[in-house]
């Protein structure tokens, strides 16, 4: 009897020691660093030897790199609204850029606060003034060079003993890109889908310079967090809201627009130097954080936790990624929907009879789309350049890519009979998903028909008319 009693006591004590501790002190501090317009390929971590991103490289050495992380929509507002709700655009209300989400959907921050956290946001975290509906404990915007100063001031004066969720949103590499170039334009390698001109190279060098500047800011925030917490035992996440503002990137559902960098570091908890092909979406970040901190995940959201992937228990998460884009003000009215598996991408251009066009080619501003005149000049003489410009402006209704054979999505297989069954299957998948989402492709403006002048020419005529 005595031996059995001792055994029982031992088991009880051991169970108590191994049980998870739910006190606030034991919940991890979390830092999320968000870039604005950073494509997955523009980082040394993802194979670009041209660009210097030492902070990302260091994080990759110490943490887990996701090769197949995707956003819900490749525009700032819809992407961030999806992050903060766990819902896709049709369900959270932010279908177009600059279209506010429904306030009741933006619940990530409140759920983290309910789990015991103080939530502080600096820089561009929510879109525009949408942060007012999100209930951050502290929120402060500011120019890119001020963000680090604001974070330091906050940490220097913070008195709360709650665990901290610190979200820092750098505006870089969003346009306009500074004139400063830390890269020699003639020595860089342009993406294959670009028209190679002097103006393109200079703008690309400026874009890469902004990425390196953002990488330096991230190192600064990381250093401040380590000093504040007294160690590196906190979860650090780096990711971006969509690809860069370049043709076939931002506002597009090619992987250049929707596949984003995603690196997570937590020494002692997440395997260092690991990579995963698990497909995850930005809508999954919210439920993952809640599961990590024993918070209450709301029923009915689109996101689902990928915590097992973080802890190395599995290398799979989603079988399918859905993405949407609809419009961005008066200058980018071109709705697209897509469904992607590990191997195939089915992409539907809802209004193929309209011009595909964005701020870049319409406004052609220095530090943004200022290279576009050189593209159109090149297209007059060079068949390859003409093909790139034509492909940008006019899209077929259906695009289909075998990503194993064509990772850069250059060969449309929509009319290839070999893929007929797969195309039909994925078309039905997209139809069903849109129905479930209540996605009727709601639009607030009419597109620009191909029969008329290009949106750039039309915009120029309207400006002249206004001046006169």
VEXDREN-2710 file (C-alpha; in Angstrom, 1 decimal):
% VEXDREN-2710
k/r/px/py/pz
1/UNK/0.0/0.0/0.0
2/UNK/2.8/2.4/0.9
3/UNK/4.6/1.7/-2.4
4/UNK/1.4/2.3/-4.3
5/UNK/0.8/5.6/-2.5
6/UNK/4.3/6.8/-3.2
7/UNK/3.9/5.9/-6.9
8/UNK/0.6/7.8/-7.0
9/UNK/2.2/10.9/-5.4
10/UNK/5.1/10.7/-7.9
11/UNK/2.7/10.5/-10.9
12/UNK/0.7/13.5/-9.5
13/UNK/3.7/15.7/-9.0
14/UNK/5.2/14.8/-12.4
15/UNK/1.9/15.5/-14.1
16/UNK/1.7/18.9/-12.4
17/UNK/5.3/19.7/-13.5
18/UNK/4.6/18.8/-17.1
19/UNK/1.2/20.5/-17.4
20/UNK/1.1/23.7/-19.4
21/UNK/1.2/26.8/-17.3
22/UNK/-1.5/29.3/-18.3
23/UNK/-0.2/32.3/-16.4
24/UNK/0.4/35.5/-18.4
25/UNK/4.1/35.2/-17.7
26/UNK/4.4/32.0/-19.6
27/UNK/2.7/33.2/-22.7
28/UNK/5.2/34.1/-25.3
29/UNK/5.9/37.6/-26.4
30/UNK/5.4/38.0/-30.1
31/UNK/6.8/40.4/-32.7
32/UNK/5.3/40.6/-36.2
33/UNK/7.2/42.7/-38.8
34/UNK/5.3/43.4/-41.9
35/UNK/6.6/44.8/-45.2
36/UNK/4.5/46.6/-47.8
37/UNK/4.8/45.3/-51.4
38/UNK/7.7/42.8/-51.0
39/UNK/7.7/40.0/-53.5
40/UNK/8.9/36.6/-52.4
41/UNK/11.7/36.4/-55.0
42/UNK/13.3/39.7/-53.8
43/UNK/15.3/38.2/-50.9
44/UNK/18.5/36.3/-50.6
45/UNK/16.6/33.8/-48.5
46/UNK/14.5/32.9/-51.6
47/UNK/17.4/32.7/-54.0
48/UNK/18.0/36.3/-55.2
49/UNK/21.8/36.7/-55.1
50/UNK/21.5/40.3/-56.2
51/UNK/19.9/41.7/-53.1
52/UNK/21.3/42.1/-49.6
53/UNK/18.8/41.1/-46.9
54/UNK/21.1/40.0/-44.0
55/UNK/18.3/40.2/-41.4
56/UNK/16.1/37.9/-43.3
57/UNK/19.0/35.6/-43.9
58/UNK/19.8/35.5/-40.2
59/UNK/16.2/34.8/-39.3
60/UNK/16.2/31.9/-41.8
61/UNK/19.3/30.4/-40.2
62/UNK/17.6/30.6/-36.8
63/UNK/14.1/29.7/-37.8
64/UNK/11.6/28.3/-40.2
65/UNK/11.2/29.5/-43.8
66/UNK/7.8/29.0/-45.6
67/UNK/8.3/28.7/-49.4
68/UNK/4.5/28.7/-50.1
69/UNK/2.9/31.4/-48.0
70/UNK/0.2/33.3/-49.8
71/UNK/-2.0/36.4/-49.2
72/UNK/-5.8/36.5/-49.6
73/UNK/-5.6/39.4/-52.0
74/UNK/-2.7/41.3/-53.6
75/UNK/-3.6/44.8/-52.4
76/UNK/-2.9/46.5/-49.1
77/UNK/-6.4/46.9/-47.7
78/UNK/-7.9/43.6/-48.6
79/UNK/-4.8/41.7/-47.6
80/UNK/-4.5/43.4/-44.1
81/UNK/-8.2/43.1/-43.5
82/UNK/-8.0/39.4/-44.2
83/UNK/-5.1/39.1/-41.8
84/UNK/-7.0/40.8/-39.0
85/UNK/-10.2/38.9/-39.5
86/UNK/-9.2/35.4/-40.7
87/UNK/-11.8/35.9/-43.4
88/UNK/-11.4/36.2/-47.2
89/UNK/-12.4/39.6/-48.8
90/UNK/-15.9/38.7/-49.8
91/UNK/-16.7/37.8/-46.2
92/UNK/-14.9/40.6/-44.4
93/UNK/-16.1/43.3/-46.8
94/UNK/-12.8/44.7/-48.1
95/UNK/-13.1/43.4/-51.6
96/UNK/-11.6/46.4/-53.3
97/UNK/-8.5/48.3/-52.1
98/UNK/-9.6/51.4/-50.1
99/UNK/-12.9/49.7/-49.4
100/UNK/-13.3/49.4/-45.6
101/UNK/-13.9/46.0/-44.1
102/UNK/-17.0/45.4/-41.9
103/UNK/-15.9/46.5/-38.4
104/UNK/-17.4/43.4/-36.7
105/UNK/-15.0/41.1/-38.7
106/UNK/-11.8/42.7/-37.5
107/UNK/-11.5/40.7/-34.3
108/UNK/-7.9/39.3/-34.2
109/UNK/-6.6/42.0/-31.9
110/UNK/-9.5/41.8/-29.5
111/UNK/-9.2/38.1/-29.3
112/UNK/-5.5/38.4/-28.5
113/UNK/-6.4/41.0/-25.8
114/UNK/-8.9/38.6/-24.4
115/UNK/-6.1/36.0/-24.2
116/UNK/-4.2/38.5/-21.9
117/UNK/-2.1/40.4/-24.4
118/UNK/-1.3/44.0/-24.9
119/UNK/-1.3/44.7/-28.6
120/UNK/0.8/47.6/-30.0
121/UNK/0.9/48.6/-33.7
122/UNK/3.4/50.9/-35.3
123/UNK/3.7/52.1/-38.9
124/UNK/1.4/50.6/-41.5
125/UNK/-0.4/47.6/-39.9
126/UNK/-4.0/48.2/-40.7
127/UNK/-4.9/50.0/-43.9
128/UNK/-5.5/53.8/-43.9
129/UNK/-7.6/54.6/-40.8
130/UNK/-9.1/51.2/-40.4
131/UNK/-7.1/50.7/-37.2
132/UNK/-9.8/52.7/-35.4
133/UNK/-12.1/49.7/-35.7
134/UNK/-9.5/47.1/-34.6
135/UNK/-8.9/48.2/-31.0
136/UNK/-5.1/48.2/-30.7
137/UNK/-4.0/49.1/-27.2
138/UNK/-1.4/51.4/-28.8
139/UNK/-1.3/52.5/-32.4
140/UNK/1.0/55.0/-34.1
141/UNK/1.7/55.6/-37.7
142/UNK/4.5/57.9/-39.0
143/UNK/7.0/58.0/-41.8
144/UNK/9.3/55.1/-42.5
145/UNK/12.3/56.7/-40.8
146/UNK/10.2/57.4/-37.7
147/UNK/8.9/53.9/-37.0
148/UNK/12.0/52.7/-35.1
149/UNK/12.0/55.8/-33.0
150/UNK/8.3/55.2/-32.1
151/UNK/8.9/51.6/-31.1
152/UNK/11.9/52.6/-28.9
153/UNK/9.9/55.3/-27.2
154/UNK/7.1/52.9/-26.5
155/UNK/9.3/50.1/-25.1
156/UNK/11.3/52.6/-23.0
157/UNK/8.1/53.8/-21.3
158/UNK/6.0/50.6/-21.2
159/UNK/4.8/49.7/-17.8
160/UNK/2.4/46.8/-18.5
161/UNK/3.3/43.3/-17.3
162/UNK/1.1/41.6/-19.9
163/UNK/2.6/39.5/-22.6
164/UNK/3.2/41.7/-25.7
165/UNK/2.1/41.4/-29.3
166/UNK/4.1/44.0/-31.1
167/UNK/3.2/44.5/-34.8
168/UNK/5.5/46.8/-36.8
169/UNK/4.5/47.7/-40.4
170/UNK/7.3/49.2/-42.5
171/UNK/6.0/51.2/-45.5
172/UNK/8.8/49.9/-47.6
173/UNK/9.2/48.9/-50.4
174/UNK/5.9/50.6/-51.3
175/UNK/6.1/53.3/-53.9
176/UNK/7.4/56.0/-54.2
177/UNK/10.9/54.6/-54.2
178/UNK/13.6/57.0/-53.1
179/UNK/16.1/58.1/-55.8
180/UNK/19.0/56.7/-53.8
181/UNK/20.4/53.5/-55.3
182/UNK/22.5/51.1/-53.2
183/UNK/22.7/48.8/-56.3
184/UNK/24.3/49.5/-59.7
185/UNK/21.5/49.3/-62.3
186/UNK/23.7/47.8/-65.0
187/UNK/24.8/44.9/-62.8
188/UNK/21.4/43.7/-61.5
189/UNK/19.3/40.9/-63.0
190/UNK/15.8/41.8/-64.1
191/UNK/12.9/39.4/-63.9
192/UNK/12.3/37.6/-67.2
193/UNK/8.9/39.2/-67.7
194/UNK/10.3/42.8/-67.7
195/UNK/11.3/44.9/-70.7
196/UNK/15.0/45.6/-70.3
197/UNK/15.5/49.4/-70.5
198/UNK/17.7/51.9/-68.6
199/UNK/14.6/53.3/-66.8
200/UNK/13.5/49.8/-65.7
201/UNK/16.9/49.0/-64.3
202/UNK/17.1/52.3/-62.4
203/UNK/13.6/51.8/-60.9
204/UNK/14.4/48.1/-60.1
205/UNK/17.6/49.2/-58.3
206/UNK/15.6/51.8/-56.3
207/UNK/13.1/49.1/-55.4
208/UNK/15.8/46.7/-54.2
209/UNK/17.4/49.6/-52.2
210/UNK/14.1/50.1/-50.3
211/UNK/14.0/46.4/-49.5
212/UNK/17.5/46.5/-48.0
213/UNK/16.4/49.6/-46.0
214/UNK/13.4/47.7/-44.7
215/UNK/15.6/44.7/-43.8
216/UNK/17.8/47.1/-41.8
217/UNK/14.8/48.5/-40.0
218/UNK/13.7/45.0/-39.1
219/UNK/17.1/44.3/-37.5
220/UNK/16.7/47.5/-35.5
221/UNK/13.3/46.4/-34.2
222/UNK/14.6/42.9/-33.4
223/UNK/17.6/44.4/-31.5
224/UNK/15.2/46.6/-29.4
225/UNK/12.9/43.7/-28.7
226/UNK/15.8/41.5/-27.5
227/UNK/17.0/44.3/-25.2
228/UNK/13.5/44.9/-23.8
229/UNK/12.7/41.2/-23.2
230/UNK/16.2/40.5/-21.9
231/UNK/16.7/37.6/-24.3
232/UNK/15.6/36.2/-27.7
233/UNK/12.9/33.9/-26.2
234/UNK/10.1/35.5/-28.2
235/UNK/8.3/34.6/-31.4
236/UNK/9.4/36.8/-34.4
237/UNK/7.5/36.7/-37.7
238/UNK/8.5/38.4/-40.9
239/UNK/6.1/38.6/-43.9
240/UNK/4.7/41.0/-46.5
241/UNK/1.2/41.9/-47.6
242/UNK/1.7/41.0/-51.3
243/UNK/4.2/41.3/-54.2
244/UNK/5.9/44.5/-55.4
245/UNK/4.2/47.2/-57.5
246/UNK/5.5/45.9/-60.8
247/UNK/3.8/44.4/-63.9
248/UNK/2.4/40.9/-63.1
249/UNK/3.0/41.5/-59.4
250/UNK/0.8/43.6/-57.1
251/UNK/-2.9/43.5/-58.1
252/UNK/-2.3/40.3/-60.0
253/UNK/-2.9/36.7/-59.0
254/UNK/0.3/35.3/-60.5
255/UNK/2.6/34.0/-57.8
256/UNK/4.6/37.3/-58.2
257/UNK/1.6/39.0/-56.6
258/UNK/0.4/36.5/-54.0
259/UNK/3.3/34.4/-52.9
260/UNK/5.1/36.3/-50.1
261/UNK/8.1/35.8/-47.8
262/UNK/7.2/34.2/-44.5
263/UNK/9.9/33.5/-41.9
264/UNK/9.3/32.5/-38.2
265/UNK/12.0/32.4/-35.5
266/UNK/11.6/31.2/-31.9
267/UNK/14.8/29.8/-30.4
268/UNK/14.3/26.5/-28.5
269/UNK/10.8/26.1/-29.9
270/UNK/11.0/26.2/-33.7
271/UNK/13.7/24.2/-35.5
272/UNK/16.6/26.4/-36.7
273/UNK/17.5/26.4/-40.4
274/UNK/14.3/24.6/-41.5
275/UNK/12.1/25.1/-44.6
276/UNK/8.6/23.9/-45.4
277/UNK/6.5/23.5/-48.5
278/UNK/3.3/23.6/-46.5
279/UNK/0.9/26.0/-48.2
280/UNK/-0.4/28.6/-45.8
281/UNK/-2.5/31.7/-46.2
282/UNK/-2.5/35.1/-44.4
283/UNK/-6.0/34.2/-43.1
284/UNK/-4.3/31.4/-41.1
285/UNK/-2.1/33.7/-39.0
286/UNK/-4.9/34.8/-36.7
287/UNK/-6.1/31.2/-35.7
288/UNK/-2.4/30.1/-35.4
289/UNK/-1.6/32.9/-32.9
290/UNK/-4.8/32.1/-30.9
291/UNK/-4.0/28.4/-30.7
292/UNK/-0.4/29.3/-29.6
293/UNK/-1.6/31.4/-26.7
294/UNK/-4.7/29.3/-25.7
295/UNK/-7.1/32.0/-27.0
296/UNK/-10.6/31.3/-28.2
297/UNK/-10.7/30.9/-32.0
298/UNK/-14.0/32.2/-33.4
299/UNK/-16.2/29.7/-35.2
300/UNK/-16.8/30.0/-38.9
301/UNK/-13.7/31.9/-40.0
302/UNK/-11.9/30.9/-43.2
303/UNK/-8.4/30.6/-41.6
304/UNK/-7.1/27.5/-39.8
305/UNK/-4.1/27.1/-37.5
306/UNK/-0.8/25.9/-38.9
307/UNK/0.8/25.5/-35.4
308/UNK/1.8/21.9/-36.1
309/UNK/3.8/23.1/-39.1
310/UNK/5.6/25.7/-36.9
311/UNK/6.6/23.0/-34.4
312/UNK/7.8/20.6/-37.1
313/UNK/5.0/18.0/-36.6
314/UNK/3.9/18.1/-40.2
315/UNK/5.0/19.5/-43.5
316/UNK/1.5/20.0/-44.9
317/UNK/-1.4/22.4/-44.2
318/UNK/-3.6/23.5/-47.1
319/UNK/-4.2/21.5/-50.3
320/UNK/-5.7/24.5/-52.1
321/UNK/-5.1/28.3/-52.0
322/UNK/-7.8/30.7/-53.2
323/UNK/-7.1/34.3/-54.0
324/UNK/-9.1/37.3/-55.2
325/UNK/-8.6/40.8/-56.5
326/UNK/-11.3/43.2/-57.7
327/UNK/-10.3/46.8/-58.1
328/UNK/-8.3/49.7/-56.6
329/UNK/-10.1/53.0/-57.0
330/UNK/-10.7/54.4/-60.4
331/UNK/-7.4/53.3/-61.9
332/UNK/-7.4/49.5/-61.5
333/UNK/-10.7/47.9/-62.3
334/UNK/-9.9/44.3/-63.3
335/UNK/-11.4/41.5/-61.2
336/UNK/-9.6/38.2/-61.1
337/UNK/-10.1/35.0/-59.1
338/UNK/-7.8/32.0/-58.8
339/UNK/-7.4/28.6/-57.3
340/UNK/-3.9/27.1/-56.8
341/UNK/-2.7/23.6/-55.7
342/UNK/0.8/22.6/-55.1
343/UNK/1.2/21.9/-58.8
344/UNK/-1.5/23.8/-60.8
345/UNK/-2.9/27.3/-61.0
346/UNK/-6.3/28.1/-62.5
347/UNK/-6.8/31.8/-63.0
348/UNK/-10.0/33.4/-64.2
349/UNK/-10.1/37.0/-65.6
350/UNK/-13.7/38.0/-65.0
351/UNK/-13.7/40.8/-67.6
352/UNK/-11.3/39.8/-70.4
353/UNK/-12.9/42.3/-72.7
354/UNK/-11.5/45.1/-70.5
355/UNK/-8.0/46.5/-70.2
356/UNK/-5.9/45.1/-67.4
357/UNK/-4.2/48.3/-66.0
358/UNK/-2.9/49.6/-62.7
359/UNK/-1.6/52.8/-61.2
360/UNK/1.9/52.1/-62.6
361/UNK/1.1/52.2/-66.3
362/UNK/-1.6/54.9/-65.9
363/UNK/0.3/57.5/-63.8
364/UNK/3.9/56.6/-64.7
365/UNK/5.3/58.5/-61.8
366/UNK/8.9/58.7/-61.0
367/UNK/9.8/56.1/-58.3
368/UNK/6.8/54.0/-59.2
369/UNK/5.8/53.4/-62.9
370/UNK/8.2/55.9/-64.5
371/UNK/9.7/53.3/-66.7
372/UNK/6.5/52.7/-68.7
373/UNK/7.2/55.1/-71.5
374/UNK/10.4/53.3/-72.2
375/UNK/8.5/50.0/-72.4
376/UNK/6.1/51.3/-75.0
377/UNK/8.9/52.8/-77.0
378/UNK/10.7/49.5/-76.9
379/UNK/7.5/47.7/-78.0
380/UNK/7.5/49.7/-81.2
381/UNK/10.7/48.1/-82.4
382/UNK/11.2/44.9/-80.4
383/UNK/8.7/42.0/-80.8
384/UNK/9.6/40.6/-77.4
385/UNK/8.8/43.9/-75.7
386/UNK/5.6/44.2/-77.7
387/UNK/4.6/40.8/-76.5
388/UNK/5.2/41.7/-72.8
389/UNK/3.3/44.9/-73.1
390/UNK/0.4/43.2/-74.9
391/UNK/0.3/40.4/-72.4
392/UNK/0.1/43.0/-69.6
393/UNK/-2.8/44.9/-71.1
394/UNK/-4.9/42.1/-72.5
395/UNK/-5.6/38.8/-70.7
396/UNK/-7.6/35.7/-71.9
397/UNK/-10.6/34.7/-69.8
398/UNK/-8.8/31.6/-68.5
399/UNK/-5.1/31.1/-67.7
400/UNK/-3.8/27.7/-66.5
401/UNK/-0.3/26.9/-65.5
402/UNK/1.6/23.7/-64.6
403/UNK/3.8/25.2/-61.8
404/UNK/6.2/22.2/-61.8
405/UNK/7.1/22.8/-65.4
406/UNK/6.6/26.5/-65.5
407/UNK/7.1/28.2/-62.0
408/UNK/7.2/31.7/-63.6
409/UNK/3.7/31.2/-65.2
410/UNK/4.8/32.1/-68.7
411/UNK/3.0/29.4/-70.7
412/UNK/-0.8/29.4/-70.6
413/UNK/-2.1/25.9/-71.0
414/UNK/-5.8/26.7/-71.0
415/UNK/-6.2/25.4/-74.6
416/UNK/-4.0/22.3/-74.1
417/UNK/-6.1/19.2/-74.4
418/UNK/-3.7/17.3/-72.0
419/UNK/-5.0/19.4/-69.1
420/UNK/-8.7/19.6/-70.1
421/UNK/-9.9/17.5/-67.1
422/UNK/-7.7/19.3/-64.6
423/UNK/-8.9/22.6/-65.9
424/UNK/-12.5/21.6/-65.7
425/UNK/-12.0/20.3/-62.1
426/UNK/-10.4/23.5/-60.9
427/UNK/-13.0/25.6/-62.6
428/UNK/-15.7/23.8/-60.7
429/UNK/-13.7/24.1/-57.5
430/UNK/-13.5/27.9/-58.0
431/UNK/-17.2/28.1/-58.8
432/UNK/-18.2/26.2/-55.6
433/UNK/-15.8/28.3/-53.4
434/UNK/-17.1/31.6/-54.8
435/UNK/-20.7/30.4/-54.1
436/UNK/-19.8/29.4/-50.5
437/UNK/-18.1/32.8/-50.0
438/UNK/-21.0/34.8/-51.4
439/UNK/-18.5/36.2/-53.9
440/UNK/-20.6/37.8/-56.7
441/UNK/-17.7/40.0/-57.8
442/UNK/-19.3/43.1/-56.5
443/UNK/-17.8/46.2/-58.3
444/UNK/-18.3/49.9/-57.7
445/UNK/-17.0/51.1/-61.1
446/UNK/-17.1/50.0/-64.7
447/UNK/-13.9/48.6/-66.3
448/UNK/-12.1/50.2/-69.3
449/UNK/-13.1/48.5/-72.5
450/UNK/-10.4/47.3/-75.0
451/UNK/-12.2/49.1/-77.8
452/UNK/-11.2/52.4/-76.3
453/UNK/-7.8/54.1/-75.7
454/UNK/-5.5/52.7/-73.1
455/UNK/-6.2/53.8/-69.5
456/UNK/-3.0/55.9/-69.6
457/UNK/-4.1/57.8/-72.7
458/UNK/-7.6/58.2/-71.3
459/UNK/-6.3/59.5/-68.0
460/UNK/-4.1/62.0/-69.8
461/UNK/-7.0/63.3/-71.8
462/UNK/-9.1/63.7/-68.7
463/UNK/-6.3/65.7/-67.0
464/UNK/-6.1/68.0/-70.0
465/UNK/-9.9/68.5/-70.0
466/UNK/-9.8/69.4/-66.3
467/UNK/-7.1/71.9/-66.8
468/UNK/-8.9/73.5/-69.7
END
